[in-house]
Amino acid sequence: MAKEVKFSLVFRDMWQAAGKYVPRVDQLVKVAPAIIKMGCFDRVETNGGGFEQVNLLFGENPNKAVRQWTKPFHEAGIQTHMLDRALNGLRMSPVPADVRKLFYKVKKAQGTDITRIFCGLNDPRNVIPSIKYSKAAGMIAQASLCVTSSPIHTVEYYVELAKKFIEAGCDEICLKDMAGIGRPVFLGELTRKIKEIKDITIQYHSHAGPGFNMASILEVCKAGCDYVDVGMEPLSWGTGHADVIAVQEMLKDAGFKVKEINMTAYMEVRTLVQEMMDDFLGYYIPARNRQMNSLLIGPGLPGGMMGSLMTDLETNLESINKWKEKNGKPKMSQDELLIKLFDEVKYVWPMMGYPCLVTPFSQYVKNMALMNVMQMEKGKERWSMIADDIWDMMLGKSGNLPGPLAKELVDRAKEQGREFHTEDPQSNYPDALDTFREEMKKEGWDMGQDDEELFELAMHPQQYRAYKSGKAKADFLADLEERKAKKASGNGGGASLPQTVTVDVNGVKYNVTIGANDGSAPAASTAAASAAAPGEGNDLTSPLEGKFYLVKNSGDVAVKVGDTVKKGQVVCYVEAMKTFNAIAAECDGVVTQICLTSGSSVAEDDVLMKIK
């Protein structure tokens, strides 16, 4: 009897692998019936990872989105699954245990069946608690092996990891080949050996970009894989996933039992996805992300990250070229920057202990490489600016690194008085729900059905506050207007930059200036972010482009005007590329002016505050 292989449509990841944003809830609800009519999917990925953060970023409530999005699939008997970053929950940074426990209760209540738990360090201390929490909440616990290619990550390494997860009670195993660089024969051997341990359900996830994944899909299926993640046009291939049509035909030819595809419904979904891209999502999908590129084999960067990387790289290139222009040097092209970045990733990854290149550690390695490139292009040293989150990873605060940290980085850590960690990572992040409950009561915010609004604040504090204030939507609409204006101008339209537009968010009007910032003044995203009258003292400027914050965590005390600060003291942060970069005072003195409000956009060399 032919073995059956079932398909999962990774709809959320299709978008994240292509660009920066995901569809609005009205768009999701519209496309769901057509996905169901296709008749070939037993599972659909509905939320998780960056999905909920981007809902908040464009001013939409993610809890309502998840409930409405999962409902039609449940009614059709299709399982829903989500991406879960273990110790980090749904965000880039570690999450307190009480928030993690609430996480699974909320997602189960909202209609998510399966949680795909992964840790970029493959540290069982991070994954096993999530297995237990999710099962206690009634979810199916799918433990992931984050697959990459290095001297450390052997078949034996992964088999031992699978044994630990199976012993801990996981219901399923996912081979999470997030960059698509797992070699086909390697993956087939790994699948067979896991099945020898236990005939457990195995699901294979891979990205198409480097070019291995069709061969890998065939190998894992021959070895006993049960579910395969697929995408569909117009967002398959490229940095995304293999198209369901090609996978279905390949497996059918190989003798596997697979479901047929309703092609009328396929074309309906294809049309609806294209409409979403034409609406606004296409403005955040770089053309390069629709191409396959074997250059990705070298750096091993994941497809899900490549979507936002190419969008963010535009800003980084502007920053480098602005400096080069000021200093009379020839400008750099995007291709030149991309190759330098890929080469630097290959250089720094082993030195940083071979963390699996998956969120958040792929961003940390990529950010470190990009920061090195940017600093070296400006005549500074490699490693001259290392974000706190990156240090936390290298020092073991988030879990054990798979490989050793380079002596150069060990020495630098000791010079800076930084401590290495061997304790359970969760012990560094105490319970915090009571603090967030108090904040919600103080603000008069509803806790939400099944405490889902409390969960959202606790999981994404900065983004949730910006969502509640309306600032997130104002920033998003301003950015979208800028992209539209640039496109119109490039096509011969009459739009010119900079220009000022008025954005209406729930009845509150924001005047937003869009266009290139020449560095002479802070780029304020809203009227509330305009700078005050200049104070006296030395300028403390931003070393990079991003968003300005006075504190990183909700419980931290912010510096204020009139405070005395010491040289080297951290006084604020610039969040860029999903990490918080600490900005230290460059002299002893008194803060005489804070030039921006928290959450405001900031360009390189913008004045953050004045210290006299």
N, C-alpha and C positions, 0 to 999 in steps of 0.2 A: 504493500500500500504506500502510495507516495506521501512523503512528509509535507505537511502544510506549513507554509510561511505566511505570516500575517503582516499587514502594513500599518504603520502609524504615520499620520500626516503631522509633521512638525511645523504647524502653521505659525506659531509665535517665532520660532527660530528662523523660519524662512525670511521674516522681516528683519530680524536682528542681524542675520548674516549678510543682508543686502545693504542695510543703511542704519539709520539712527532711531527711527520711531516705528511704532506699531499702529494698526488701525484703531479708530475710535469705536466705542461700543456699538453705535448705530450701524457702522460698517460690518462689524463682526457678526451681529445678529442677522444682518441681511445675507451674508455669505454662508452661514451655517447650514441652512436647508439644502443648498446646492452641494456642499461637501458631503452631506449625508446621502443625497441622491446618487452620488458617484458610486456608492455601494461597495467600495473596495477597502474601506478603512475599518479596522477593529479598534483603533485608538487614534486620538487626536491630542496633540500637545496644546493646551489652552492657556497656560500661564506659567509664572515662575521666572527666576533670574531677573533680568532687567525689565521684564514686561511691566511690572507694577510701578517701577520708578519712572518709566517713560510716560505712563498714564498720568502720573502726578506732574511731570514736567510740562505736558501740554494742557494741564488744568482739568483733568478728568478723574473721577473717583474710581480707583482700581477695584474696589470691592463690588461696586455695582456692575462693573465690566465683567468680572469673573463670574458672578452669579448668573448674569444674563447669557454669557457666552457658553457656559457649561450646560445649561438647562436643555437646549435642544438635543445635544449629544446623549445625555442621560435618557431622555425620552425615546431616543432611537436605539438604545442599547449599546452605544459606543462608549468605551472607557476614555476618561480624560486623564492626562498626566501633566506634571509640572516639573520644572527644574528647581533644585533645592541645593544651596551651597553649604550644607552642613553647619559648621560653626558660624558661618556668615549668613545663614538664612537666605534672604532674598537680596542681600546687599553686598557691598565690597568689604565691609569691616565686620569683625566678630560681634555676635549677638549674645546678650545675657541669657542664661538658661530658662528663666521664667518666660521670656519673650519667645524663645524657641518652642517651648511647650504649648504656648497659646497659638503659635503659628499653625501647627498641625490641626488643632481643634477648629480654627477658623477656616482653613482650606477645606477640610472635610465637610464642614457645614455649608460651605459655598458650592460644593459639588465636584471637588477634585478627588479622583479615585486613587491615583498613583503618584507618589513622590519619588523623583529620581535624585537620590542623595549623592553628592560628590564633594570631594575635598581635593584641591589642586596639589596638596602635598601627599595625598593618599594616606593620611594619618588616621588609623582606625579610631584613635581617641576622639576625633571629630565626627566620624561617620556613625559609629556604633550608638551613641546617645540618640542621634536622629532616627536610627532604625527603631529604637525602643519608643521614642516619643510618637512617631508616626503610627506605629502599630497600636499603641495605646489609644490613639484618636480614631482608630478604625480604618486607616489608610493602608494601601499596599506599599510596602517598603522595598524600593528597587535600589540596591546599593551599586554604585558605579566604580569601575576601574578606569581611572583617567589614563588613557593610552597615549604614550609618546614614544619617541625613538632616541635612546641614549645608551651609553654603556651601563647605566644603572638599571634601566627599565627592561629587564629580561622576561621571558616567559615564566621562569621560576619565581621571579619577584611578584608577578601578577597572580600566579596560582596560589602562592602563600597568602596574598591579600584576599583573594576570593574565599579561601578556607576560613579566614577570620570573620568575614562578613556573614558567611553561611552559618558558622557556629554561633554568631550573635543573633541569628534569627531572621535575616533578610528573606523576603519572599521571592525576589528576582535579582538577577545580575544584569547590569548594563555595561557593555563595552563602549565606553565613551571616547570615541576616536575624534575628538573635538577639532583637530586640525586636519584630519584626513591623511595623516602621514604614517599611520599604522601600516606596516607592510602586509600584503595579503596572506602569504604563507604563515607568517608570525601569528596573525590573528586567527587563522584556521586552527593552528596548533593549540593556541590558548583556549579557544572554544571547546575543542575536544577534551582537553585536560580538565576544564571546569566541569564538563558533563560527566567525566569519570568520577569526580568527587561526589556529585549529586546531580540527578536529572532535574535541575532547576531551570526555570524559564530564563532565557537569555535574550536580550534585546540589543541590537547593534545600531549605534548612532555614528554617522560619519559625514564629513563635508567633502564636496566634490573638487574644490580648488586645485590641490596638488596633482590630481589625476589618478590616484590609486583606487578610489572607493568602489567602482563597479566590480573590479576584480576582488576587492576585499569582501563585498557583499556576497559574491558567489562562494568564496572560500568559507566564510563563517556559516553560511546556510548549509553547505556540504558537511560541515562539522557539527550541525545540530542546532543552529540558531533558530529561535522561534518567531521573533518580531524584527522587522527592519524599518528604520526611520527613513522616510522619503519626503521629497518636496514636489512641487509641480510648477509648470510655467504660469506666469512669466518670471517666477523667482526660483526656478531650479537651476542647477549647475552653477558656474561661477564660484563665488565664495559660499554658495548655498549647498544644496543637497541634490543627489541624483533624482531625476524625474521618475515618478511612479510608473509611467508608461514603459520606459526603458527597463526598469527593474523587473516589472511584472513579466515582460516579454522574455527577458533573459532567464528568469527563474522557471517560467513555463517551459521554455526550450530545454532546460536542464532536468526536467522531470518532476519539479515540485508542484504541489497543489497550491494555487493562488486564486484569489477572487478576481472576477472580471470587472472591468471599469466601464461605467456608463459614460460614454464619450460625449453625449449631449450635455450631461451635467458637468463633465470636465471642462468643456468649452464655456459653460456658464460661469464656473468658478474663475476660470482664466480671465474672462471679460470683467468680472467684478473686481478682481485683484488689480487689473490694469486701470479700472476707474478710480480705485483708491490711490494708485500711484499718480494718476493725473490730477486728482483732487489736491493733495499736498505731500503725500509720502515720497513721491518721486523726486522732490526737491532735496531729499536727504539720502538719495541712493546714487553714489558716484558710478559713472559708466564703467570704470575699471573693475568694480565689484561684480559685474555681470560676465566677467571673463575668467576662464580657468588659467592658472599660472603656476607652473612647476617651480618657479623661484620660491614658492611658499614651503617647499620641502626643507630647504636649508634652515630658515628661522623657526619653522614649525608653529607659526602663530595660528590660533584657532579661527575658523570661519566666522563664528559669531562675533569675534572681536574685529575682524577685518572690515565689517560693515561700518562701524563707527570710526575705526582708525582712518579710513580714507577721507571721511568727512572732516575729522579733527586735523588731519595732516595739512589741509588747506590753510588753517590758522597758523600752524607751526611754521609752514613755509613762509607765510607773510612775515612772521616774527623774525626769522633768520634773514630774509631778504631786506627787511627794513634796516636791520643792523648793518648788513653788507653795504647797502646804499649809503648810509651815513658815513661809513668808513672807506668809501671809494673802492669797494671790492665787487667783482662780477657776481650777479645774482645766480642762485641755484634753481634748477628745474625740479619739478616734483619727482621725476624719475631718478634724478641724482640723489635726492633726499631719501627716497624709498630704498634704493640700493645701499646707501650708507646706513640706514636704519636696520635693514635685514642683516648686513654684515656685523653691525654692533650687537644685535640680538645674539647672533651665533657666538660672539666673543664673550659677552657678559653672562650668558645662561649657565655655562659650567662653573664660572666663578661664583655665581650666586647660589650654587648647591643643587642645580637641576630641578627646580620646582616644576611640576607639570604645567605646561603653558595653557592654562584654562583659568577662567575668572576665579578670584581676582589676581592670581599670580602671573597670568599672562600679561595683564595690564601692568603689573609692577615691573616685570622684566622688560616689557616694551617701553614703558615710561622711563625706566632707568637708562635704557639704550638711547631713547630719543633725547633725554636730557643730556646725556654724554655727548651726543652728536651736536646738539644745539650749543652746548658750552664750548666744545672743541672748535666748532665753526667760528665762534666768537673769540677764540684765542685763549680760552680758559682750560683748566685741567679736567680730565675724566674723573668721575666720582666727586666733583666739587659741590654738587647739590643732590642730596639723597633724602627723599621724603620720609617722614616718620613711619608711614605704613610699610614702606619698603624695608626700613630698618627692622621693624617688628617681625617681618617675615624672615629676614636673614638671621635674626637673633633667636629665632625659635619661639617667639611669643604666640604665633598662630599654629604651631605644630613643628614636628621634626622635618628638616629638609631631607630629601632623598639622598643627597650627596654632601660632601664636605664644602664648607665655605672657604673661599680662597684666602690664603694668608694675608694678602694685601688688605682685604676687607676686615679680617679678624683684627689686624693691627690698627686699622683706622677706627674700629669700634672701641678698642681699648684706649686709644688716644683720646677719644671723646667721652670716656667714662661710661660707656654703654654696657649693660649687663646681658649675658646670655641666659636663655630660659630652658629649663628641662621639665618644668611642672606641667600638669594637665592644662592645656590652653584655656579651657573654660573657666578655670580658677582666676584668671586675670580679668574677668568681666562679670562683676556681681549683678544680682537681680536688680531690675530697674522699673518694673511695671508700676509700682506704687508711685514713683516720681512722675511717670507719665499720666497716671490717673489724676494726680493733683493738678497737673498742668491742664488737663482737659476740663476739670471742674472749674478752675480759675478762668479759663477762656470761655466757659459756657458751651463747650462742644459736646455733642452726643457721643456716647461710647459706641453706638452702632449695634446692629443686629449681631448677636453672638460675639460681642466685644470686638468687631472687626475694625472699627475706627480707632479704638485704642491700640489695636495691633498695628495699624498702618502708621500711626504716629511713632510708636516704639520702634518699628522696623526702619522707617525712613523719616527721622525727625526733621531734618532740614527741608527735604522736598515736600513733606506734608504741610509744614508751616507756610511754605511759599504757595502751595496749592490753596490752603485755606484763606490766605490774604489776597489772592488774586494775582499776586506778582508772577507766579509761574506761568499762568496763561498769558499775561502781558508780555513777558520775555519771549515766550514761544511765538506769539503772533507777530511781535516785532522782528524776530529772526526770520520768520516765514516771509514777511513783507520785504525784508532785505534781499532774500534769495530770489523772490519773484522780480524785484526791481533789477537785480543784477542780470537775471536771465533776459528780461525785456530789453535792457540796455545792450546786452550782447547780441541780441537778435535785431538790433536796429530800432528798438522802441525808444520812446521819448523819455524814459525814466533816467534821472540823474541822481548821483549820490555825492554828498550826503543829503538826506531830506528828512523832514519830520512828519510822522503820521500820528493820528490819534487812535488809540486802541481802547475799546469799550469792554470791560470785564465786569459782568454782573452789575451794570449800571454805573460803575466807577470808571471815569475816563483817565487814561494815561497818555501823556505826550511823550513819544519815543523818537529819538533821533537815530536814524539808521544810516550805515555807510562806514567807510574806512575811518579809523581813528588815526590821526597823524602823530599821536603821542603827546600833543600839547595840552590835552585835558582828559580827565577820566571819561571813559565811555559809559555813561549812565544808562541803565536799561529802563528806568521809569523816572517819573517826575520826582519821586521820593528820594532818588539816588543822586540828585544833583549836589555838587560840592558846596560846602559852606564858604564864607569869606576866608581868604587865606590867613593862616596863623603864622606865627614867627617860628624860626628854627630850621633845622636841616630836613630835607625831603627824604622820606623812606619810600623807595620806589619798588614796584613789582618786578621781579626778575623774569616773569613769564606771564602769558595771557591765561585768564581763567575767571573764576568767580571769587570775590573777596568775602572772607568771614573773619570776625573777631575771635570766635572760638570754634573748636572742632567738635566738642561734645556739649550736650545740653547742660550738664552740671558744672562746666568750667566757668570761671569768672573772667569777664571781658575787661580788657584795658579801656580806660575812659580818659577823656580830656582832664588834665590836672594830675594824672598819675605820674609818679617818678619811676623810671625804668632804667635798667642797667644794660650796658653793651653786651650783646649776645643773648639777651632775654627774648623769648618768643612773645611777640606782641599781636600777631594776627596770622592768618593763613590765606593762601591762594589755592583754591581747589581747581586742579587742572588734570585732565586725562583720568578722572575718577580717583585721584589721590589728593590728600591735603598736604600742601607744601608749607612748612613752617617758615615764617618770616621773622627774623630777629632784629632787634634794635642795633643800629650801627654805632651808637654812642650812648654814654650816660646822659640822662636829661629828663625833661618833663614833656609829656605829650601835650602839645598845644592845639592840635587839630586832627580829627579823624575825617578823612576826605570822602569816604564812601559809606553807604549803609551795607550791612551784611546781606550777601546774596547778589550784590551788584556785579555786573560784568566789568572786567578790568583788562587793559592791554599792557603789554610789556612796557616798562618805564613809566607807567602812570604813577602818580603820587598817591600812596596809601594813607600816610599820616605824616605829621610834622613833629619833630622832637627838638626841643631847645635845651 
